[in-house]
Amino acid sequence: MTKTVVYSHPAQIDLGEIGDYFATCSDMLPQRFIDAVDKTAQFLARVSDHSVIGTLFESDDPACQNIRIWRIDGFPRHLIFYRIENSTLRILRVLHGSRDYQNMRKEDFL
């Protein structure tokens, strides 16, 4: 059974900001990016029924345990941060890989 994909509020803000930036480059790019994020999230939701994939986000903060990172199809410099919660795949953040995400804390995922 495929997990339900849920986008957190910070992830929704990330998508809006990235979309706004991409809109300065091309009229088609924001929608192409949103479609790629959705396609990647659906892939993660299907695969996570059988195995857990992605790089484990390393943090000393216990609230950040079990967060995984996966590259977005077609946008390899952008990353999805997600966590599996029972029958839900929760997208926590969507960020460019050049961001200082290694030092993110619980507050950055709320």
A tleap script that builds the chain and sets N, CA, C and O, in Angstrom:
source leaprc.protein.ff14SB
mol = sequence {
  NMET THR LYS THR VAL VAL TYR SER HIE PRO
  ALA GLN ILE ASP LEU GLY GLU ILE GLY ASP
  TYR PHE ALA THR CYS SER ASP MET LEU PRO
  GLN ARG PHE ILE ASP ALA VAL ASP LYS THR
  ALA GLN PHE LEU ALA ARG VAL SER ASP HIE
  SER VAL ILE GLY THR LEU PHE GLU SER ASP
  ASP PRO ALA CYS GLN ASN ILE ARG ILE TRP
  ARG ILE ASP GLY PHE PRO ARG HIE LEU ILE
  PHE TYR ARG ILE GLU ASN SER THR LEU ARG
  ILE LEU ARG VAL LEU HIE GLY SER ARG ASP
  TYR GLN ASN MET ARG LYS GLU ASP PHE CLEU
}
set mol.1.N position { 0.839 -1.182 0.000 }
set mol.1.CA position { 0.000 0.000 0.000 }
set mol.1.C position { 0.886 1.248 0.000 }
set mol.1.O position { 1.784 1.378 0.832 }
set mol.2.N position { 0.634 2.136 -0.912 }
set mol.2.CA position { 1.404 3.369 -1.006 }
set mol.2.C position { 1.042 4.299 0.150 }
set mol.2.O position { -0.127 4.452 0.503 }
set mol.3.N position { 2.053 4.903 0.719 }
set mol.3.CA position { 1.828 5.831 1.819 }
set mol.3.C position { 1.207 7.133 1.308 }
set mol.3.O position { 1.400 7.509 0.152 }
set mol.4.N position { 0.474 7.805 2.167 }
set mol.4.CA position { -0.088 9.115 1.850 }
set mol.4.C position { 1.026 10.146 1.995 }
set mol.4.O position { 1.776 10.127 2.970 }
set mol.5.N position { 1.127 11.038 1.023 }
set mol.5.CA position { 2.144 12.085 1.068 }
set mol.5.C position { 1.519 13.346 1.662 }
set mol.5.O position { 0.470 13.806 1.212 }
set mol.6.N position { 2.183 13.897 2.682 }
set mol.6.CA position { 1.729 15.128 3.326 }
set mol.6.C position { 2.896 16.106 3.335 }
set mol.6.O position { 4.014 15.754 3.711 }
set mol.7.N position { 2.623 17.341 2.916 }
set mol.7.CA position { 3.641 18.392 2.922 }
set mol.7.C position { 3.456 19.252 4.165 }
set mol.7.O position { 2.375 19.795 4.396 }
set mol.8.N position { 4.513 19.374 4.964 }
set mol.8.CA position { 4.459 20.227 6.150 }
set mol.8.C position { 4.354 21.692 5.725 }
set mol.8.O position { 4.592 22.037 4.567 }
set mol.9.N position { 4.000 22.530 6.669 }
set mol.9.CA position { 3.915 23.964 6.375 }
set mol.9.C position { 5.266 24.525 5.900 }
set mol.9.O position { 5.296 25.253 4.908 }
set mol.10.N position { 6.393 24.209 6.582 }
set mol.10.CA position { 7.680 24.702 6.068 }
set mol.10.C position { 7.987 24.214 4.645 }
set mol.10.O position { 8.564 24.958 3.852 }
set mol.11.N position { 7.610 22.985 4.319 }
set mol.11.CA position { 7.846 22.476 2.959 }
set mol.11.C position { 7.012 23.252 1.945 }
set mol.11.O position { 7.482 23.542 0.845 }
set mol.12.N position { 5.790 23.586 2.307 }
set mol.12.CA position { 4.941 24.376 1.412 }
set mol.12.C position { 5.538 25.763 1.179 }
set mol.12.O position { 5.507 26.282 0.063 }
set mol.13.N position { 6.078 26.355 2.239 }
set mol.13.CA position { 6.743 27.660 2.090 }
set mol.13.C position { 7.973 27.521 1.197 }
set mol.13.O position { 8.208 28.358 0.325 }
set mol.14.N position { 8.760 26.462 1.414 }
set mol.14.CA position { 9.935 26.216 0.562 }
set mol.14.C position { 9.538 26.144 -0.901 }
set mol.14.O position { 10.174 26.766 -1.752 }
set mol.15.N position { 8.487 25.387 -1.198 }
set mol.15.CA position { 8.042 25.222 -2.589 }
set mol.15.C position { 7.623 26.558 -3.188 }
set mol.15.O position { 7.921 26.838 -4.349 }
set mol.16.N position { 6.942 27.374 -2.412 }
set mol.16.CA position { 6.541 28.695 -2.900 }
set mol.16.C position { 7.734 29.585 -3.190 }
set mol.16.O position { 7.772 30.266 -4.215 }
set mol.17.N position { 8.704 29.583 -2.294 }
set mol.17.CA position { 9.888 30.417 -2.483 }
set mol.17.C position { 10.729 29.950 -3.673 }
set mol.17.O position { 11.207 30.764 -4.463 }
set mol.18.N position { 10.900 28.649 -3.790 }
set mol.18.CA position { 11.672 28.120 -4.926 }
set mol.18.C position { 10.930 28.395 -6.225 }
set mol.18.O position { 11.538 28.773 -7.227 }
set mol.19.N position { 9.610 28.203 -6.208 }
set mol.19.CA position { 8.798 28.499 -7.394 }
set mol.19.C position { 8.901 29.959 -7.797 }
set mol.19.O position { 9.013 30.268 -8.983 }
set mol.20.N position { 8.863 30.865 -6.819 }
set mol.20.CA position { 9.002 32.298 -7.119 }
set mol.20.C position { 10.353 32.598 -7.758 }
set mol.20.O position { 10.446 33.378 -8.705 }
set mol.21.N position { 11.396 31.969 -7.229 }
set mol.21.CA position { 12.725 32.170 -7.802 }
set mol.21.C position { 12.779 31.637 -9.234 }
set mol.21.O position { 13.267 32.316 -10.138 }
set mol.22.N position { 12.278 30.425 -9.431 }
set mol.22.CA position { 12.299 29.837 -10.771 }
set mol.22.C position { 11.472 30.649 -11.759 }
set mol.22.O position { 11.780 30.665 -12.951 }
set mol.23.N position { 10.434 31.318 -11.288 }
set mol.23.CA position { 9.585 32.137 -12.168 }
set mol.23.C position { 10.367 33.308 -12.762 }
set mol.23.O position { 10.010 33.816 -13.825 }
set mol.24.N position { 11.428 33.737 -12.083 }
set mol.24.CA position { 12.253 34.815 -12.635 }
set mol.24.C position { 13.108 34.317 -13.800 }
set mol.24.O position { 13.633 35.112 -14.579 }
set mol.25.N position { 13.241 32.990 -13.909 }
set mol.25.CA position { 14.062 32.390 -14.965 }
set mol.25.C position { 13.218 31.949 -16.163 }
set mol.25.O position { 13.639 32.085 -17.312 }
set mol.26.N position { 12.035 31.425 -15.885 }
set mol.26.CA position { 11.209 30.835 -16.940 }
set mol.26.C position { 9.775 30.702 -16.449 }
set mol.26.O position { 9.541 30.436 -15.270 }
set mol.27.N position { 8.816 30.886 -17.350 }
set mol.27.CA position { 7.408 30.717 -16.984 }
set mol.27.C position { 7.064 29.254 -16.707 }
set mol.27.O position { 6.169 28.968 -15.912 }
set mol.28.N position { 7.763 28.336 -17.354 }
set mol.28.CA position { 7.458 26.909 -17.243 }
set mol.28.C position { 8.190 26.216 -16.091 }
set mol.28.O position { 7.753 25.167 -15.617 }
set mol.29.N position { 9.283 26.794 -15.650 }
set mol.29.CA position { 10.144 26.136 -14.666 }
set mol.29.C position { 9.461 25.886 -13.317 }
set mol.29.O position { 9.647 24.808 -12.751 }
set mol.30.N position { 8.678 26.829 -12.773 }
set mol.30.CA position { 8.041 26.532 -11.474 }
set mol.30.C position { 7.146 25.297 -11.525 }
set mol.30.O position { 7.191 24.467 -10.617 }
set mol.31.N position { 6.345 25.165 -12.559 }
set mol.31.CA position { 5.451 24.000 -12.651 }
set mol.31.C position { 6.242 22.722 -12.876 }
set mol.31.O position { 5.904 21.671 -12.332 }
set mol.32.N position { 7.296 22.814 -13.680 }
set mol.32.CA position { 8.148 21.643 -13.896 }
set mol.32.C position { 8.773 21.180 -12.576 }
set mol.32.O position { 8.876 19.981 -12.319 }
set mol.33.N position { 9.187 22.141 -11.744 }
set mol.33.CA position { 9.773 21.811 -10.452 }
set mol.33.C position { 8.732 21.168 -9.527 }
set mol.33.O position { 9.010 20.142 -8.906 }
set mol.34.N position { 7.553 21.754 -9.432 }
set mol.34.CA position { 6.487 21.208 -8.577 }
set mol.34.C position { 6.138 19.796 -9.024 }
set mol.34.O position { 5.954 18.909 -8.190 }
set mol.35.N position { 6.045 19.581 -10.327 }
set mol.35.CA position { 5.753 18.241 -10.846 }
set mol.35.C position { 6.862 17.255 -10.474 }
set mol.35.O position { 6.582 16.106 -10.131 }
set mol.36.N position { 8.120 17.701 -10.540 }
set mol.36.CA position { 9.252 16.830 -10.188 }
set mol.36.C position { 9.238 16.493 -8.697 }
set mol.36.O position { 9.530 15.359 -8.316 }
set mol.37.N position { 8.905 17.464 -7.862 }
set mol.37.CA position { 8.814 17.208 -6.416 }
set mol.37.C position { 7.710 16.193 -6.149 }
set mol.37.O position { 7.900 15.247 -5.385 }
set mol.38.N position { 6.560 16.394 -6.779 }
set mol.38.CA position { 5.437 15.469 -6.576 }
set mol.38.C position { 5.790 14.066 -7.063 }
set mol.38.O position { 5.498 13.082 -6.385 }
set mol.39.N position { 6.411 13.971 -8.225 }
set mol.39.CA position { 6.807 12.661 -8.763 }
set mol.39.C position { 7.794 11.972 -7.824 }
set mol.39.O position { 7.680 10.773 -7.574 }
set mol.40.N position { 8.758 12.725 -7.308 }
set mol.40.CA position { 9.746 12.159 -6.390 }
set mol.40.C position { 9.084 11.732 -5.082 }
set mol.40.O position { 9.400 10.670 -4.545 }
set mol.41.N position { 8.172 12.547 -4.570 }
set mol.41.CA position { 7.463 12.208 -3.329 }
set mol.41.C position { 6.626 10.943 -3.514 }
set mol.41.O position { 6.586 10.095 -2.622 }
set mol.42.N position { 5.965 10.808 -4.652 }
set mol.42.CA position { 5.161 9.609 -4.913 }
set mol.42.C position { 6.056 8.373 -5.012 }
set mol.42.O position { 5.689 7.296 -4.543 }
set mol.43.N position { 7.226 8.534 -5.623 }
set mol.43.CA position { 8.193 7.433 -5.678 }
set mol.43.C position { 8.593 7.013 -4.268 }
set mol.43.O position { 8.584 5.824 -3.949 }
set mol.44.N position { 8.944 7.982 -3.421 }
set mol.44.CA position { 9.335 7.680 -2.047 }
set mol.44.C position { 8.197 7.005 -1.288 }
set mol.44.O position { 8.437 6.106 -0.481 }
set mol.45.N position { 6.982 7.425 -1.535 }
set mol.45.CA position { 5.821 6.835 -0.855 }
set mol.45.C position { 5.630 5.374 -1.254 }
set mol.45.O position { 5.269 4.544 -0.420 }
set mol.46.N position { 5.871 5.058 -2.530 }
set mol.46.CA position { 5.742 3.672 -2.991 }
set mol.46.C position { 6.877 2.801 -2.464 }
set mol.46.O position { 6.642 1.710 -1.946 }
set mol.47.N position { 8.104 3.287 -2.598 }
set mol.47.CA position { 9.279 2.507 -2.218 }
set mol.47.C position { 9.327 2.285 -0.709 }
set mol.47.O position { 9.768 1.232 -0.249 }
set mol.48.N position { 8.881 3.261 0.052 }
set mol.48.CA position { 8.998 3.169 1.513 }
set mol.48.C position { 8.131 2.063 2.104 }
set mol.48.O position { 8.266 1.744 3.285 }
set mol.49.N position { 7.249 1.475 1.309 }
set mol.49.CA position { 6.494 0.318 1.782 }
set mol.49.C position { 7.393 -0.906 1.915 }
set mol.49.O position { 7.120 -1.804 2.711 }
set mol.50.N position { 8.465 -0.934 1.131 }
set mol.50.CA position { 9.325 -2.110 1.083 }
set mol.50.C position { 10.687 -1.886 1.738 }
set mol.50.O position { 11.285 -2.820 2.273 }
set mol.51.N position { 11.165 -0.668 1.695 }
set mol.51.CA position { 12.464 -0.360 2.268 }
set mol.51.C position { 12.540 1.140 2.541 }
set mol.51.O position { 11.712 1.914 2.061 }
set mol.52.N position { 13.517 1.524 3.297 }
set mol.52.CA position { 13.748 2.933 3.588 }
set mol.52.C position { 14.953 3.365 2.769 }
set mol.52.O position { 16.029 2.776 2.869 }
set mol.53.N position { 14.766 4.388 1.968 }
set mol.53.CA position { 15.861 4.868 1.131 }
set mol.53.C position { 16.176 6.314 1.481 }
set mol.53.O position { 15.402 6.991 2.158 }
set mol.54.N position { 17.286 6.756 1.023 }
set mol.54.CA position { 17.714 8.120 1.287 }
set mol.54.C position { 18.784 8.148 2.355 }
set mol.54.O position { 18.951 7.211 3.136 }
set mol.55.N position { 19.490 9.236 2.360 }
set mol.55.CA position { 20.539 9.439 3.345 }
set mol.55.C position { 19.917 9.856 4.669 }
set mol.55.O position { 19.033 10.712 4.702 }
set mol.56.N position { 20.370 9.261 5.743 }
set mol.56.CA position { 19.876 9.625 7.062 }
set mol.56.C position { 20.435 10.991 7.445 }
set mol.56.O position { 21.643 11.217 7.374 }
set mol.57.N position { 19.545 11.903 7.854 }
set mol.57.CA position { 19.949 13.225 8.316 }
set mol.57.C position { 20.577 13.063 9.697 }
set mol.57.O position { 19.933 12.579 10.628 }
set mol.58.N position { 21.828 13.468 9.819 }
set mol.58.CA position { 22.539 13.292 11.079 }
set mol.58.C position { 22.379 14.529 11.948 }
set mol.58.O position { 22.666 15.650 11.527 }
set mol.59.N position { 21.913 14.296 13.175 }
set mol.59.CA position { 21.702 15.394 14.107 }
set mol.59.C position { 21.804 14.870 15.529 }
set mol.59.O position { 21.463 13.721 15.807 }
set mol.60.N position { 22.276 15.723 16.422 }
set mol.60.CA position { 22.307 15.386 17.839 }
set mol.60.C position { 20.945 15.612 18.490 }
set mol.60.O position { 20.699 15.170 19.612 }
set mol.61.N position { 20.067 16.306 17.772 }
set mol.61.CA position { 18.736 16.612 18.292 }
set mol.61.C position { 17.842 15.379 18.139 }
set mol.61.O position { 17.580 14.958 17.012 }
set mol.62.N position { 17.369 14.792 19.236 }
set mol.62.CA position { 16.532 13.588 19.147 }
set mol.62.C position { 15.255 13.800 18.333 }
set mol.62.O position { 14.719 12.849 17.762 }
set mol.63.N position { 14.769 15.031 18.277 }
set mol.63.CA position { 13.551 15.316 17.509 }
set mol.63.C position { 13.792 15.210 16.006 }
set mol.63.O position { 12.840 15.160 15.228 }
set mol.64.N position { 15.051 15.176 15.596 }
set mol.64.CA position { 15.386 15.102 14.173 }
set mol.64.C position { 15.773 13.689 13.743 }
set mol.64.O position { 16.288 13.495 12.641 }
set mol.65.N position { 15.532 12.716 14.592 }
set mol.65.CA position { 15.851 11.342 14.222 }
set mol.65.C position { 14.877 10.843 13.161 }
set mol.65.O position { 13.729 11.281 13.087 }
set mol.66.N position { 15.359 9.930 12.357 }
set mol.66.CA position { 14.575 9.282 11.298 }
set mol.66.C position { 14.185 10.214 10.158 }
set mol.66.O position { 13.274 9.901 9.391 }
set mol.67.N position { 14.851 11.341 10.036 }
set mol.67.CA position { 14.650 12.205 8.870 }
set mol.67.C position { 15.611 11.733 7.796 }
set mol.67.O position { 16.790 11.501 8.060 }
set mol.68.N position { 15.101 11.594 6.591 }
set mol.68.CA position { 15.910 11.147 5.462 }
set mol.68.C position { 15.935 12.218 4.385 }
set mol.68.O position { 15.062 13.084 4.327 }
set mol.69.N position { 16.953 12.144 3.530 }
set mol.69.CA position { 17.163 13.129 2.473 }
set mol.69.C position { 17.230 12.400 1.138 }
set mol.69.O position { 17.886 11.365 1.018 }
set mol.70.N position { 16.541 12.951 0.129 }
set mol.70.CA position { 16.549 12.356 -1.207 }
set mol.70.C position { 16.570 13.475 -2.249 }
set mol.70.O position { 15.915 14.503 -2.075 }
set mol.71.N position { 17.309 13.276 -3.313 }
set mol.71.CA position { 17.389 14.266 -4.397 }
set mol.71.C position { 16.120 14.243 -5.250 }
set mol.71.O position { 15.499 13.198 -5.445 }
set mol.72.N position { 15.756 15.413 -5.746 }
set mol.72.CA position { 14.557 15.539 -6.569 }
set mol.72.C position { 14.901 15.189 -8.005 }
set mol.72.O position { 15.853 15.719 -8.577 }
set mol.73.N position { 14.115 14.292 -8.578 }
set mol.73.CA position { 14.293 13.869 -9.972 }
set mol.73.C position { 14.300 15.078 -10.905 }
set mol.73.O position { 13.353 15.865 -10.905 }
set mol.74.N position { 15.351 15.229 -11.693 }
set mol.74.CA position { 15.417 16.323 -12.654 }
set mol.74.C position { 15.970 17.615 -12.069 }
set mol.74.O position { 16.302 18.535 -12.816 }
set mol.75.N position { 16.073 17.698 -10.754 }
set mol.75.CA position { 16.625 18.859 -10.057 }
set mol.75.C position { 17.590 18.337 -8.985 }
set mol.75.O position { 17.312 18.463 -7.793 }
set mol.76.N position { 18.709 17.758 -9.394 }
set mol.76.CA position { 19.583 17.031 -8.463 }
set mol.76.C position { 20.220 17.894 -7.378 }
set mol.76.O position { 20.764 17.363 -6.410 }
set mol.77.N position { 20.161 19.206 -7.523 }
set mol.77.CA position { 20.714 20.070 -6.475 }
set mol.77.C position { 19.681 20.409 -5.402 }
set mol.77.O position { 20.003 21.054 -4.404 }
set mol.78.N position { 18.460 19.978 -5.611 }
set mol.78.CA position { 17.398 20.220 -4.630 }
set mol.78.C position { 17.086 18.926 -3.892 }
set mol.78.O position { 17.087 17.841 -4.473 }
set mol.79.N position { 16.818 19.068 -2.598 }
set mol.79.CA position { 16.651 17.914 -1.722 }
set mol.79.C position { 15.291 17.921 -1.035 }
set mol.79.O position { 14.770 18.971 -0.658 }
set mol.80.N position { 14.733 16.730 -0.883 }
set mol.80.CA position { 13.532 16.535 -0.084 }
set mol.80.C position { 13.971 15.939 1.248 }
set mol.80.O position { 14.698 14.947 1.286 }
set mol.81.N position { 13.528 16.546 2.325 }
set mol.81.CA position { 13.733 16.016 3.672 }
set mol.81.C position { 12.407 15.399 4.091 }
set mol.81.O position { 11.381 16.079 4.106 }
set mol.82.N position { 12.422 14.121 4.429 }
set mol.82.CA position { 11.166 13.449 4.735 }
set mol.82.C position { 11.303 12.509 5.914 }
set mol.82.O position { 12.403 12.131 6.319 }
set mol.83.N position { 10.156 12.146 6.447 }
set mol.83.CA position { 10.092 11.180 7.545 }
set mol.83.C position { 8.878 10.294 7.295 }
set mol.83.O position { 7.830 10.762 6.848 }
set mol.84.N position { 9.037 9.015 7.589 }
set mol.84.CA position { 7.920 8.083 7.479 }
set mol.84.C position { 7.243 8.007 8.839 }
set mol.84.O position { 7.883 7.720 9.852 }
set mol.85.N position { 5.948 8.266 8.847 }
set mol.85.CA position { 5.154 8.241 10.080 }
set mol.85.C position { 3.956 7.319 9.847 }
set mol.85.O position { 2.926 7.745 9.323 }
set mol.86.N position { 4.103 6.065 10.237 }
set mol.86.CA position { 3.062 5.041 10.034 }
set mol.86.C position { 2.708 4.945 8.562 }
set mol.86.O position { 3.545 4.518 7.766 }
set mol.87.N position { 1.499 5.325 8.169 }
set mol.87.CA position { 1.072 5.200 6.769 }
set mol.87.C position { 1.254 6.504 5.990 }
set mol.87.O position { 0.683 6.679 4.913 }
set mol.88.N position { 2.057 7.418 6.546 }
set mol.88.CA position { 2.260 8.734 5.925 }
set mol.88.C position { 3.729 8.966 5.630 }
set mol.88.O position { 4.600 8.635 6.435 }
set mol.89.N position { 3.993 9.541 4.464 }
set mol.89.CA position { 5.315 10.043 4.141 }
set mol.89.C position { 5.204 11.555 4.262 }
set mol.89.O position { 4.558 12.202 3.437 }
set mol.90.N position { 5.833 12.120 5.288 }
set mol.90.CA position { 5.733 13.553 5.555 }
set mol.90.C position { 6.946 14.260 4.962 }
set mol.90.O position { 8.084 13.998 5.352 }
set mol.91.N position { 6.687 15.160 4.013 }
set mol.91.CA position { 7.729 15.994 3.437 }
set mol.91.C position { 7.924 17.157 4.406 }
set mol.91.O position { 7.024 17.973 4.603 }
set mol.92.N position { 9.115 17.222 5.009 }
set mol.92.CA position { 9.384 18.222 6.039 }
set mol.92.C position { 9.936 19.521 5.470 }
set mol.92.O position { 9.551 20.610 5.895 }
set mol.93.N position { 10.847 19.396 4.500 }
set mol.93.CA position { 11.455 20.564 3.860 }
set mol.93.C position { 11.839 20.192 2.430 }
set mol.93.O position { 12.020 19.020 2.103 }
set mol.94.N position { 11.958 21.216 1.588 }
set mol.94.CA position { 12.478 21.086 0.228 }
set mol.94.C position { 13.487 22.216 0.074 }
set mol.94.O position { 13.115 23.390 0.051 }
set mol.95.N position { 14.773 21.856 -0.031 }
set mol.95.CA position { 15.828 22.867 0.000 }
set mol.95.C position { 16.870 22.630 -1.082 }
set mol.95.O position { 17.049 21.511 -1.563 }
set mol.96.N position { 17.545 23.698 -1.451 }
set mol.96.CA position { 18.691 23.587 -2.348 }
set mol.96.C position { 19.842 22.986 -1.544 }
set mol.96.O position { 20.026 23.316 -0.372 }
set mol.97.N position { 20.603 22.116 -2.168 }
set mol.97.CA position { 21.692 21.418 -1.490 }
set mol.97.C position { 22.818 22.312 -1.007 }
set mol.97.O position { 23.620 21.885 -0.177 }
set mol.98.N position { 22.902 23.542 -1.501 }
set mol.98.CA position { 23.968 24.435 -1.051 }
set mol.98.C position { 23.630 25.107 0.284 }
set mol.98.O position { 24.484 25.759 0.886 }
set mol.99.N position { 22.401 24.949 0.738 }
set mol.99.CA position { 22.017 25.522 2.040 }
set mol.99.C position { 22.760 24.799 3.158 }
set mol.99.O position { 23.181 23.654 2.988 }
set mol.100.N position { 22.918 25.450 4.277 }
set mol.100.CA position { 23.626 24.879 5.425 }
set mol.100.C position { 22.655 23.987 6.214 }
set mol.100.O position { 22.344 24.262 7.373 }
set mol.101.N position { 22.189 22.930 5.573 }
set mol.101.CA position { 21.191 22.082 6.213 }
set mol.101.C position { 21.784 21.150 7.271 }
set mol.101.O position { 21.046 20.614 8.099 }
set mol.102.N position { 23.088 20.953 7.257 }
set mol.102.CA position { 23.704 20.062 8.242 }
set mol.102.C position { 23.507 20.572 9.672 }
set mol.102.O position { 23.528 19.785 10.618 }
set mol.103.N position { 23.319 21.862 9.829 }
set mol.103.CA position { 23.158 22.440 11.160 }
set mol.103.C position { 21.701 22.735 11.504 }
set mol.103.O position { 21.429 23.470 12.454 }
set mol.104.N position { 20.771 22.177 10.752 }
set mol.104.CA position { 19.376 22.419 11.041 }
set mol.104.C position { 18.966 21.702 12.326 }
set mol.104.O position { 19.487 20.639 12.662 }
set mol.105.N position { 18.034 22.308 13.020 }
set mol.105.CA position { 17.537 21.756 14.277 }
set mol.105.C position { 16.038 21.527 14.169 }
set mol.105.O position { 15.431 21.814 13.137 }
set mol.106.N position { 15.458 21.020 15.217 }
set mol.106.CA position { 14.024 20.713 15.260 }
set mol.106.C position { 13.190 21.905 14.769 }
set mol.106.O position { 12.243 21.726 14.003 }
set mol.107.N position { 13.535 23.098 15.201 }
set mol.107.CA position { 12.771 24.310 14.852 }
set mol.107.C position { 12.720 24.546 13.351 }
set mol.107.O position { 11.766 25.137 12.845 }
set mol.108.N position { 13.739 24.088 12.639 }
set mol.108.CA position { 13.793 24.295 11.187 }
set mol.108.C position { 12.846 23.360 10.443 }
set mol.108.O position { 12.589 23.555 9.255 }
set mol.109.N position { 12.326 22.346 11.131 }
set mol.109.CA position { 11.430 21.385 10.499 }
set mol.109.C position { 9.985 21.569 10.926 }
set mol.109.O position { 9.111 20.842 10.453 }
set mol.110.N position { 9.708 22.525 11.810 }
set mol.110.CA position { 8.335 22.728 12.304 }
set mol.110.C position { 7.549 23.617 11.389 }
set mol.110.O position { 6.378 23.892 11.651 }
savepdb mol mol.pdb
quit
